[in-house]
Amino acid sequence: MKKLQKHVLIISIGMLFTGLLVGYLIFGSSTSQDEHNHDLTEVNGVWTCSMHPQIKQNEPGSCPICGMDLIPLESDDESIDPLAISMSPTAMQLANVQTAIVGNSRANKSVKLSGKVQADERLNYTQTSHIPGRIEELKVNFTGEFIRKGQVIASIYSPELTTAQNELLQAAKIQGSQPELFQAAKNKLKNWKVSDAQISEIISNNTVLRNFPIRANVSGYVTEKLANLGDHLMQGQAIYEVADLSRVWVLFDIYETDLSWIEVGDEIEYSIQSLPGETFTGKISYIDPLIDPASRVAKARIEVSNPKGKFKPEMFASGTFKAALNSNTATLSVPKSAVLWTGKRSVVYVKNTSENSISFKLREVTLGPSLGDTYVIEEGLQGGEEIAINGTFSIDAAAQLAGKPSMMSPNGNEVMSASQNSSVSSISISKEAKNDLKPVYENYLKLKDALTKDELNDSKEAAKSMEESINKVSMALFTGDAHTLWMTFEGNLKKSLTAAKTAKNIDELRKYFQNISNEMVRMTEQFHAYSGTLYVQHCPMADSNKGADWLSLDQNIVNPYFGKAMLTCGEVTKTLN
């Protein structure tokens, strides 16, 4: 009995100590944590959003823009430029901000060319009849037939030639006494391109040839048949057009914006559409000195040996030319995604890193030539500086919200409240929202296709359908940043579409299409709203040589800004998946 009481006492004492320990861990730890949080709140007194640093409150809560929990603002880094926008590593990651160091490099540009195979004009001939008379027989009866030099291609009956042969036979009988008369009779026949062998044959046979053979002057393919059996020909009248295709030209279209990059002697790598898997190279032998006023291109010629007839006239060719900027010094170049262009100004965001923070500051730059995916920088940047090359729209949106200098407000403005409409960073949207936007893309592509065909009425109808599809998009599917951003896109698109529906001519409608395309490109980049692949295509000559973009399902260029006048002007600048 005593042992049992002793055992119970030990268990009771053990439970008491366990309870005291657990109580201390729970309540003591909580009190310490509360005191820490209380001290932190009192010390800082300011709460902010890691994604939207312009949001500042005196108490914890949720961000009124994105709904994220606010975090304490530990301290303000006095080293940050007051004109720069500060971003935390978390905000940079969410906005997909990427940076790169600006470096010196040789300015090289890849120019894509399109062209055709054509016959060498210097090897085109006209086969004529040097004898007046009637065609009694045609040996070559269709276009495309190959003839060889010296081949009999026709027989002609000529009363004049018959008389001349009789004169020759008579003169041959008295050539011993009157050699001059005999020579004159021979020369008369030679004037009709009768050969010495034929003259000797007439004399030896002592017979007049009634139907005289016409022989081919050159070898080649008959490209045009100009006479038929029974036709009466005059001396020198054409019978066939003949092209010697043993050597051909490949003629490439060079737009005037690219002419400064290309010179005679430069090498072009090209392929022929009907000869898949084969690549050829050739040097430019000639560039047209004149620009075609309709297509605004000059022709660059490559001469190609074609002994087996592999190259046929009118075959389509695609070429690539890699050009280097005429400069003895290295140049600065940056990706096109790093540059924000307002039409008058070009800006980039330069990254500054201090011990406690990362910030980006707007910098205006002067652009040089376009080098495909990059721009040459003439002024505004130095080698070694770090700039944002992706997520620049997100940085610019944050700068606008914070009242800092931005693309559209170079001098900055007052801090805007969270409830004001503004651009926000790139975000994802729901599958349902993408489905609602699908008809918007379909009607936009119909509008683009109608403009490529110069169809004004069809373009207006497509603009009307696109506006109707925008009206059917449910605003409830867009939340947080997406809601604010969609309101901006919707307003800008509807404004341009309303004007496009009443356009008086195709040129006016194309101006509104440029604004529509700009909004669609931005929306695609920030929402990733299209389920397939879209290609951002750029025409450097649109908008008075300022350039303009559009979206396309196909990599092949079909220009909506010029239509049939310059259907293939442009290049693919970006692929959006």
C-alpha positions in Angstrom: 0.0 0.0 0.0 2.8 2.4 0.9 4.6 1.5 -2.4 1.4 2.4 -4.3 1.1 5.8 -2.6 4.7 6.6 -3.2 4.3 5.7 -7.0 1.2 8.0 -7.3 3.1 10.9 -5.6 6.0 10.6 -8.1 3.6 10.6 -11.0 1.7 13.7 -9.6 5.0 15.7 -9.1 6.1 14.8 -12.7 2.8 16.0 -14.2 3.0 19.2 -12.2 6.5 20.0 -13.6 5.3 19.1 -17.2 2.3 21.4 -16.9 4.5 24.3 -15.7 6.9 23.8 -18.6 4.2 23.7 -21.2 2.5 26.8 -19.8 5.8 28.7 -19.9 6.5 27.7 -23.5 3.1 28.7 -24.7 2.3 31.9 -22.7 5.9 33.0 -22.2 6.8 32.7 -25.9 3.6 34.4 -27.0 4.2 37.3 -24.7 7.7 37.6 -26.0 6.5 37.5 -29.6 3.8 40.1 -28.9 6.3 42.4 -27.3 8.6 42.0 -30.3 5.8 42.8 -32.7 4.6 45.7 -30.6 8.1 47.1 -30.5 8.5 46.6 -34.3 5.3 48.4 -35.0 6.2 51.2 -32.7 9.7 51.5 -34.1 8.7 51.5 -37.7 5.1 52.8 -37.6 4.8 52.2 -41.4 3.5 49.2 -43.3 4.0 48.7 -47.1 3.4 46.2 -49.9 6.4 44.3 -51.3 4.8 44.5 -54.8 3.6 48.1 -54.7 6.0 50.1 -52.5 4.0 53.3 -53.0 1.4 51.9 -50.6 2.2 53.0 -47.1 -0.1 52.7 -44.0 0.3 53.3 -40.3 -1.1 49.8 -39.4 -0.9 46.3 -40.8 -3.5 45.1 -43.4 -3.9 44.1 -47.0 -2.6 45.9 -50.1 -5.6 47.7 -51.7 -4.2 46.9 -55.2 -3.1 43.3 -55.1 -4.5 42.1 -51.8 -1.1 40.9 -50.4 -0.4 41.2 -46.7 1.5 44.4 -45.9 5.0 44.1 -44.3 6.8 46.5 -41.9 8.9 49.2 -43.6 12.1 48.5 -41.7 14.0 51.6 -42.8 14.3 54.1 -45.6 17.6 53.9 -47.5 18.8 57.5 -47.7 21.2 56.5 -50.6 18.2 55.9 -53.0 17.8 58.6 -55.6 14.5 60.4 -54.9 13.7 60.1 -58.7 14.3 56.3 -58.7 11.8 53.6 -58.0 12.8 51.1 -55.3 11.9 47.4 -55.8 12.4 44.5 -53.4 13.8 41.2 -54.7 10.4 39.7 -54.2 8.7 42.4 -56.3 11.3 41.9 -59.0 10.7 38.2 -59.1 6.9 38.6 -59.3 7.2 41.2 -62.1 9.7 38.9 -63.9 12.3 41.7 -64.0 15.5 40.7 -65.6 18.7 42.8 -66.0 21.8 42.8 -68.1 25.1 44.7 -68.2 25.6 47.0 -71.2 28.7 46.1 -73.1 30.6 47.2 -76.2 30.2 45.0 -79.3 30.5 45.2 -83.0 27.2 46.3 -84.6 26.0 43.5 -86.8 22.6 43.2 -88.4 20.9 40.3 -90.0 18.7 41.4 -93.0 16.1 39.0 -94.3 15.5 39.3 -98.1 13.0 37.8 -100.5 13.4 37.5 -104.2 12.9 35.5 -107.4 15.0 33.6 -110.0 15.0 35.4 -113.3 16.7 34.7 -116.7 19.9 36.5 -117.4 18.8 39.4 -119.6 22.2 39.3 -121.4 21.4 35.7 -122.6 18.0 36.4 -124.1 17.9 36.3 -127.9 15.4 36.8 -130.7 15.5 34.2 -133.5 14.6 36.0 -136.7 14.2 35.0 -140.3 16.8 36.7 -142.5 14.9 35.6 -145.6 11.5 37.1 -146.7 8.9 34.4 -147.5 6.3 32.0 -146.4 6.7 29.5 -143.5 6.3 26.0 -145.0 7.4 24.0 -142.0 8.0 24.7 -138.3 10.3 22.2 -136.5 9.7 23.9 -133.0 6.0 24.1 -132.2 5.7 25.0 -128.5 7.0 27.2 -125.8 9.6 25.7 -123.5 11.3 23.5 -126.2 15.1 23.4 -126.1 16.9 24.2 -129.3 20.6 23.9 -130.2 22.7 26.2 -132.2 22.7 25.2 -135.9 19.5 23.1 -135.5 16.9 23.5 -138.3 14.0 25.2 -136.7 11.9 26.1 -139.8 11.7 26.0 -143.7 10.7 29.0 -145.7 9.7 29.4 -149.4 11.0 32.7 -150.7 10.6 33.8 -154.3 13.4 36.3 -153.9 15.8 33.5 -152.7 14.7 31.3 -155.5 15.6 34.0 -158.0 19.0 34.6 -156.3 19.8 30.9 -156.5 19.1 30.9 -160.2 21.4 33.9 -160.6 24.1 32.0 -158.7 23.8 28.9 -161.0 24.0 31.1 -164.1 27.0 33.1 -162.7 28.8 29.8 -161.8 28.8 28.8 -165.5 30.7 31.9 -166.5 32.8 32.4 -163.4 35.9 31.8 -165.4 35.3 34.8 -167.6 33.3 36.9 -165.1 34.5 36.1 -161.6 33.2 39.4 -160.3 29.6 38.5 -161.3 29.9 35.1 -159.6 31.2 36.7 -156.4 28.4 39.2 -156.4 25.8 36.4 -156.7 27.4 34.6 -153.7 27.5 37.8 -151.6 23.8 38.4 -152.3 23.0 35.0 -150.7 25.4 35.6 -147.8 23.4 38.8 -147.0 20.5 36.5 -146.2 22.7 34.5 -143.9 23.2 31.6 -146.4 26.4 29.8 -145.4 29.3 28.9 -147.6 28.4 25.2 -147.2 24.9 25.8 -148.4 26.1 27.9 -151.4 28.6 25.1 -152.3 25.7 22.5 -152.0 23.5 24.5 -154.4 26.4 24.8 -157.0 27.5 21.2 -156.7 23.9 19.8 -157.0 23.0 22.4 -159.7 19.6 22.5 -158.1 17.6 25.4 -156.6 16.4 24.8 -153.0 12.6 25.5 -153.0 12.2 25.4 -149.2 15.2 27.0 -147.6 16.1 25.8 -144.0 16.3 28.4 -141.1 18.9 27.3 -138.5 19.1 28.4 -134.8 21.6 31.1 -134.1 21.9 30.2 -130.4 21.1 27.4 -127.9 18.4 27.8 -125.3 14.8 27.4 -124.4 11.9 28.9 -126.5 10.2 31.4 -124.2 7.8 32.8 -126.8 6.6 31.6 -130.2 5.9 34.5 -132.5 5.0 32.9 -135.9 2.9 30.0 -137.1 2.8 27.7 -140.1 1.8 29.5 -143.3 2.7 33.0 -142.0 4.4 35.4 -144.4 7.5 36.9 -143.0 9.5 40.0 -143.8 13.2 40.0 -143.7 14.3 40.3 -140.0 10.9 39.4 -138.6 11.0 37.4 -135.3 10.0 33.8 -135.1 11.0 32.8 -131.5 12.2 34.4 -128.3 15.0 32.2 -126.9 16.6 32.3 -123.4 19.8 30.6 -122.5 19.3 29.4 -118.9 22.8 28.1 -118.4 23.3 31.1 -116.2 20.5 32.9 -114.3 20.0 35.8 -111.9 18.6 35.7 -108.4 17.1 39.1 -107.8 16.4 40.2 -104.2 14.2 43.1 -103.0 16.2 45.6 -100.9 14.0 48.1 -99.0 15.4 51.6 -98.9 15.8 51.4 -95.1 18.3 48.5 -95.6 20.2 49.9 -98.6 22.8 51.6 -96.5 23.9 48.2 -95.1 24.4 46.4 -98.4 27.1 46.9 -101.0 28.2 45.2 -104.3 30.4 42.3 -103.4 28.6 41.4 -100.2 27.7 37.7 -99.7 24.1 36.5 -99.3 23.1 33.1 -98.0 19.8 32.0 -99.6 17.5 29.1 -100.2 15.0 28.3 -102.9 11.5 27.4 -101.8 11.1 24.6 -104.3 14.5 23.1 -103.4 14.0 22.3 -99.7 17.0 21.4 -97.6 19.5 23.1 -99.9 21.4 26.3 -99.0 23.3 28.5 -101.5 25.6 31.4 -101.2 26.4 34.1 -103.7 27.9 37.6 -104.0 26.0 40.6 -105.1 27.2 41.7 -108.5 24.8 44.7 -109.0 22.4 46.9 -107.1 19.8 49.0 -108.9 20.6 52.7 -108.8 16.9 53.6 -108.8 14.1 52.8 -106.3 10.8 51.4 -107.6 8.2 54.1 -106.9 5.4 51.6 -106.3 7.1 48.9 -104.1 9.9 51.2 -102.7 12.6 48.6 -103.2 15.7 48.2 -105.3 16.9 45.0 -106.8 20.2 43.3 -105.8 21.5 40.7 -108.3 23.3 37.5 -107.8 24.6 35.7 -110.9 24.3 31.9 -110.6 25.7 29.2 -112.9 22.9 26.8 -113.9 24.3 24.0 -116.1 21.8 21.4 -115.1 18.8 23.7 -115.2 18.1 23.4 -111.4 17.2 27.1 -111.1 14.1 28.0 -113.1 12.8 31.5 -113.7 10.1 32.7 -111.2 11.2 30.4 -108.4 10.9 32.1 -105.0 14.1 32.7 -103.0 14.6 33.7 -99.4 18.0 35.1 -98.3 19.8 36.3 -95.2 22.4 39.0 -95.2 24.6 39.7 -92.2 25.8 43.3 -92.3 28.2 45.2 -90.1 27.9 48.8 -89.2 30.5 51.0 -90.9 32.4 52.0 -87.8 36.0 51.4 -86.6 35.0 51.5 -83.0 32.8 49.2 -80.9 29.3 50.3 -80.3 26.8 49.9 -77.4 23.7 47.8 -78.2 20.7 46.8 -76.0 17.8 44.3 -76.5 14.7 45.9 -77.9 12.7 44.7 -74.9 14.8 47.0 -72.7 13.6 50.1 -74.6 10.3 51.9 -74.0 9.4 54.1 -77.0 6.8 56.9 -76.8 7.1 58.0 -80.5 9.3 61.0 -79.6 11.5 59.6 -76.8 13.2 56.4 -76.1 13.9 55.4 -72.5 15.5 52.6 -70.5 15.6 51.9 -66.7 19.1 51.8 -65.2 19.6 49.6 -62.1 21.3 51.0 -59.0 22.2 48.7 -56.1 23.1 49.9 -52.7 23.8 48.0 -49.5 20.1 47.8 -48.4 18.1 48.3 -51.6 17.7 48.0 -55.4 16.3 50.8 -57.4 15.7 51.7 -61.1 15.9 55.2 -62.6 14.6 56.4 -65.9 17.2 57.3 -68.5 16.5 58.8 -71.9 18.6 57.4 -74.7 19.2 58.1 -78.4 18.7 55.1 -80.6 20.9 54.2 -83.6 20.1 51.6 -86.3 17.9 48.6 -85.5 19.9 45.3 -85.5 17.1 42.7 -85.5 16.5 42.1 -81.8 18.7 44.9 -80.6 19.2 48.7 -81.0 22.4 50.6 -81.3 22.7 53.2 -78.5 24.1 56.5 -79.8 23.8 58.4 -76.5 22.5 58.0 -73.0 24.3 54.8 -71.7 27.9 53.8 -70.9 29.5 50.4 -71.0 29.2 48.5 -67.7 25.9 50.0 -66.6 23.1 47.6 -65.7 19.7 48.0 -67.2 16.3 46.2 -67.1 15.8 44.1 -70.2 12.6 42.4 -69.2 9.7 43.6 -67.0 10.3 47.2 -68.0 6.5 47.9 -68.3 6.1 46.7 -64.7 8.9 49.0 -63.5 7.4 51.9 -65.4 3.9 51.2 -64.0 5.4 51.2 -60.4 7.2 54.5 -61.2 3.9 56.1 -62.5 2.1 55.0 -59.3 4.9 56.4 -57.1 4.9 59.7 -59.0 8.4 59.1 -60.2 9.7 60.0 -63.7 8.2 57.4 -66.2 7.8 56.8 -69.9 4.7 59.1 -70.2 5.6 61.5 -67.4 9.3 62.3 -67.7 9.2 64.9 -65.0 7.2 62.7 -62.6 4.0 63.7 -60.8 2.3 63.5 -57.4 1.8 60.0 -55.9 -1.4 58.6 -57.1 -3.8 56.8 -54.7 -4.3 53.1 -55.0 -7.9 53.6 -56.2 -6.8 55.5 -59.3 -6.7 53.7 -62.7 -3.2 52.9 -63.8 -1.0 50.4 -65.4 0.1 47.5 -63.2 2.8 44.9 -63.5 2.6 41.8 -65.7 0.3 39.1 -64.3 -1.5 35.9 -65.2 -5.2 35.7 -65.6 -7.6 32.8 -65.3 -8.5 30.3 -68.0 -12.1 31.7 -68.0 -10.7 35.2 -68.6 -8.6 33.9 -71.5 -11.7 32.2 -73.0 -13.6 35.5 -72.9 -10.7 37.3 -74.7 -10.5 34.6 -77.4 -13.1 36.3 -79.7 -11.3 39.6 -79.2 -8.1 38.1 -80.7 -10.1 36.3 -83.5 -11.8 39.6 -84.6 -8.5 41.5 -84.4 -6.8 39.0 -86.7 -9.8 39.3 -89.1 -9.3 43.1 -89.1 -5.6 42.6 -89.8 -6.3 40.3 -92.7 -8.9 42.7 -94.2 -6.3 45.5 -94.2 -3.8 43.4 -96.0 -6.3 43.0 -98.8 -7.1 46.8 -98.8 -10.8 46.0 -98.0 -12.2 49.1 -96.3 -15.8 47.7 -95.7 -14.5 44.3 -94.4 -12.1 46.2 -92.1 -14.9 48.3 -90.7 -17.0 45.2 -90.1 -14.2 43.5 -88.4 -13.6 46.5 -86.1 -17.3 46.5 -85.2 -17.2 42.8 -84.4 -14.1 43.3 -82.3 -15.8 46.1 -80.3 -18.8 43.8 -79.7 -16.5 41.0 -78.5 -14.8 43.4 -76.0 -18.2 44.4 -74.7 -19.0 40.8 -73.9 -15.9 40.3 -71.8 -16.9 39.8 -68.1 -15.1 42.3 -65.9 -15.7 40.0 -62.9 -13.1 37.6 -64.3 -10.3 40.1 -63.7 -9.3 40.7 -60.1 -6.6 42.8 -58.4 -4.0 44.1 -60.8 -5.7 42.4 -63.7 -8.9 44.3 -63.1 -7.1 47.7 -63.3 -5.1 46.7 -66.3 -8.0 45.4 -68.2 -10.0 48.6 -67.6 -7.1 50.5 -69.3 -6.8 48.1 -72.2 -10.6 48.0 -72.7 -10.9 51.8 -72.7 -8.0 52.4 -75.2 -9.2 49.6 -77.5 -12.8 50.8 -77.6 -11.8 54.4 -78.3 -9.7 53.3 -81.3 -12.3 50.8 -82.6 -15.1 53.4 -82.4 -13.0 55.8 -84.5 -12.0 52.9 -86.9 -15.7 52.1 -87.6 -16.3 55.6 -89.0 -13.0 55.9 -91.0 -13.5 57.5 -94.4 -10.7 55.7 -96.1 -8.3 52.8 -95.7 -5.3 55.0 -94.7 -7.3 56.6 -91.9 -8.4 53.2 -90.6 -4.8 52.0 -90.6 -3.8 54.8 -88.3 -6.4 53.6 -85.7 -5.2 50.0 -86.4 -1.7 51.0 -85.2 -3.1 52.1 -81.8 -5.3 48.9 -81.6 -2.2 46.7 -82.4 -0.1 48.5 -79.7 -2.7 47.7 -77.1 -3.1 44.1 -78.3 0.7 43.5 -78.1 0.9 45.0 -74.6 -2.1 42.9 -73.5 -0.6 39.7 -74.9 2.7 40.4 -73.2 1.2 41.2 -69.8 -1.8 38.8 -69.7 -0.4 36.0 -71.9 -4.0 35.8 -72.9 -3.7 33.9 -76.2 -3.4 30.1 -76.0 -1.4 29.7 -79.2 1.7 31.3 -80.7 1.6 34.9 -81.9 4.3 36.8 -83.8 5.0 40.4 -83.2 5.8 41.8 -86.7 7.3 45.2 -87.4 7.2 47.4 -90.6 9.9 50.1 -90.4 8.3 52.2 -93.1 4.8 52.5 -91.5 3.7 55.7 -89.8 5.9 57.9 -91.9 9.0 55.7 -91.5 8.6 55.7 -87.7 7.6 52.0 -87.8 4.6 50.1 -86.5 3.8 46.7 -85.0 1.0 44.1 -85.4 0.2 40.6 -84.3 0.1 37.6 -86.7 -0.5 33.8 -86.5 2.0 33.2 -89.3 5.7 34.0 -89.4 5.4 35.1 -93.1 5.0 38.8 -93.5 1.7 40.1 -94.9 1.7 43.8 -94.2 -1.6 45.4 -93.1 -0.2 49.0 -93.2 0.5 49.0 -96.9 -1.5 46.1 -98.2 -0.9 45.1 -101.8 1.5 48.0 -102.4 4.2 46.5 -100.1 2.7 43.2 -98.9 6.0 41.7 -97.7 7.5 44.7 -96.0 8.5 43.9 -92.4 10.1 41.4 -90.1 9.3 39.3 -87.0 10.6 41.0 -83.9 9.2 38.8 -81.1 7.4 35.5 -80.6 4.7 35.4 -77.9 3.6 32.0 -76.5 
